[in-house]
Amino acid sequence: MAKFDHEVDRLFELPLEEFTAARNDLARRLKGDGDAAAADEVKGLTKPSVAAWTINQLSRQRKDAVAALLAAGANLREAQERALQSRGDAGDALRRAQEEERRAIRALTHEAQQILEDAARSASSSVLDRISSTLRAAAVSDAGRAALEAGRLSGDVKPSGFDALAGLELADAPRRGAAGGGDELAERRREKKERERRRRELRDRARKLETEAAEAEQEAERAERAAAVARSAAEKKRRVADEAQQELEEPDSA
């Protein structure tokens, strides 16, 4: 099993253009060795998207930065739970956790751009946006965290709201007294329905806010990258202008 896992890990580590041929070769070898089940499992592996492949390389080459994102994602999930349960200074803790997560994503997105450039692949805004949104979604999803840590993503992870809300229980409302057992049961049912209604409202509001925040963050990141490109172009033109001015000021050799 350890050898099999190593072989699969190697597939996701290879240059993207080599994935399909290597996957098919591994499946043939496993089938030839009599392990048809493993061969079928490997054959079913999907070639990663460019964004997923880049994140898989981050998982291998930037382990500390990925670990920082996973820690930030865990803190954010906890802060989301506290905020929805209205505990103490939950609002401040949630804002700090969100900023911590944003910093981790910005750092990894910058590293992802370098990986793409080193691989002679386009580091376009759309690709970087998909990388940052996948990192953001994976950091708070159990399945996404496992795939991110293993470096075996095959596609984008879509945001699904606050995954930390799954199974969340809101604090029980104070129970009112009742004269009879039937009245008490009806009251408990009413309170349960009210809690469920509040949970739905909170979940819907959280999803809406998370989507709006993600869109705003992506727009800010696009603006930052555009500004960096503009600064680079301006600096290049300034150098050309300075060289032209210097040439103009040089005494005529004639």
N, C-alpha and C positions, 0 to 999 in steps of 0.2 A: 504493500500500500504506500509506503514512504517513497518508493521508487516511482510509482504511478503519479503521486502528487508532485514529485519533482519534475517529471516529464510535462505534466500539465502546466505547472508554474513556468517552465521554460517556454511553452507556447506563447504565453501572455507577455513574456519578456522579449521575444524576438521582434525585429523590425516588422512593422505592420504588413508590408508586402510579402513577407515570408510566412505569415500565419497559416494560410489555407493549405499550402503544400506541406508544411510541417505537421499540421493537424492530420491530414489524410495519410501521411507516411506513418505517423504514430498509430493511427487506427489500424492500418494494415499490419503493422508489426504485432500489435496486441492480438489481432485476430489470428495471425499466424502462430502465436504462442498459445492459442487455445482459449484466450480470455475474451469471448465474444461480448459479454456484458460491458466490460471496460472499453472495448472497441466501439460499441454503439454509443457509450457515454461520450467518448472523445469525438466521434463523428458528429454528435449533436451540438458540439461547442460552436457558438456563433463568432464569426470574425468581429473583433471590436470595432466600434466606430472610431474615428480619429480622436474625438474627445475622450472616449473611454480608454483607448490605447495610451494616450498621454497621461491620464490619471494613473493607469497601471504602472507607468514608468516612474511617476512621482512616488508611488508606494514603495518602489524598490530603491530609488536613488535619493529620495528626500524623506527618509523614514522619520526623522525628528519633526519635520514640518507637518507630516501627516499625523503623527502622534499628537501634536499640538492641536490640530483641527479636531481629532476624535475627542480629546479632552474638552475642548471648547463646546463641541456638540453635546457631550454628556452634561456639562454645566448648563447649557441652554435648555435642554429638556427638563432638568430639575427646576430651573428658574421659571419655565412655562407652567409647570405643575403648581408651583408655589403661587404664581400670579393668578391662576384660575381659581385657586382656593383662597385667595385674598389673605395671604399670611404676611403679617408685619410689613417689612420694607421690601415686599416682593417686586414692586415696580422698579425700584432702583437696581435691585439684583438682576432683573430681567434686562434692563438697559445695559448693564455692565457685561452680562453674558452675550448679548447680541453684538456689542462692540468687539468683544474678544473673538467671537466667531468671524466677524467681518475681517478683522486683522489677519486671522489665520487663512481665510480664503484669498485675500489679496496677495499674501505672501506666496501661496501655492500657485495662484494664477500667474504671477510673475515668473515663477520657476517653470511653469508649464510652457510659457512663451519661449523660454530659452531651450527647453527640450525640443519643441517643434522646430525652432530655427536650426538647432544642431542636426536634426534629422532631415533638413532641407524640405520641411513641410510648411504650408502656409499657416501663419499665426494670425489669422484674420480676426476681426472683432466678433464675428458670429461664432467661430470656433471657441474663442476665449470665453464668450458668454455662456456657451454650452458647458464648458469645463467648470466655470464658477458656479453655475446653477446646479450642476450635478454634484459638485463638492458640497454645496449647501444642503441639498436634499439628502445625500448619503450620510452626512454627519449626524443626522437626527433620526435615521431609519435603522432599525435593527439589521435588516438584510443588507442595506446599503453600507453600514459600518463594517459588517463582516467582509463584504466584497472589496471594500476600499482597503481594509487592512491586509487582505490577502493579495491584493493587486490583480483581481480576476474579473474586473468589470468588462462586460461585453457591449453595453449600450448606456444611454443616458439614464440617470435616475430622475424621475419626475417628482417635483414637489407635490406633496399630498396634504398640505396643511401641517398642523402640529402632530406628528406621529406620537409624541409623548402623551397625547390626550387619550389614546386607546386604553380603555378600562379605567379611566380616571374617575374616582368617586369624589363628589363634592361633599363638603361637610354637611352632616345632617342638620336640618332645621329643627328647632326645639319642638318637641311633641306636645300637642295640646291635650289636656285631660278630657275624658269622655265618660258619660255615665254608664253606658252599656258596652258589652264586648263588641256588638255589631257596629256601633258608632265608632269605636276605636279602630276597628279594622278598616272601615270606610275612610277614616281620617288618615290612616297610615298609607292607604292606597292613593289618596289624594296628594299626600306629601311626596310619595314616590314619583307620581306623574309630574309634579311640579319640579322635582329635582332633575328628572329626565328632560323636561322642557328647558330648564336653565342650562343643562349640559349641552343640548343641541344649539341653543343660542350662542353660548360661549365658544363652542367648537366652530360654528359658522363664522363668528366674528374673528376668531383667531386665524382661520384659514384666509379670510379676506385681507386681514392686516398683514399676514405673512406674504401673501402674493403681492400686495402693494409695496411692501418693504423690499422684496426681492427685485421687483421691477425698478424701483428707485435706485437700489444699489447697483444694478446692472447699468442703468443709464449713467450713473456717476462714474462707474469704472470705464465706460465707453468714452465719456468726456475726458477723463484723465489720460487715457491712451491717445485720444486725438490731440490733446494738448502736448503730449510728449512728442508725437510725430511732428506737430507744427513747430515746436521748439528746435527739434533736430534740423528741420528744413531751414529755419531762420538762421541757425548757427552756421549751416553750410553756406548759405548765401552771404552771410557776414564774412566768412573766411575768404570767399571768392572776391568779394568787394574789397577787402583789405589787401589781398594780393594784387588786385588791379591798381589800387591806389598806390601801393608800394612800387609797383612797376612804373607807374606814371611819374613818381617822384625821383626815380633813379636817374642820374645824369646820363645824357646821351653819349654812348661810347664813341660816336663819330666825332 
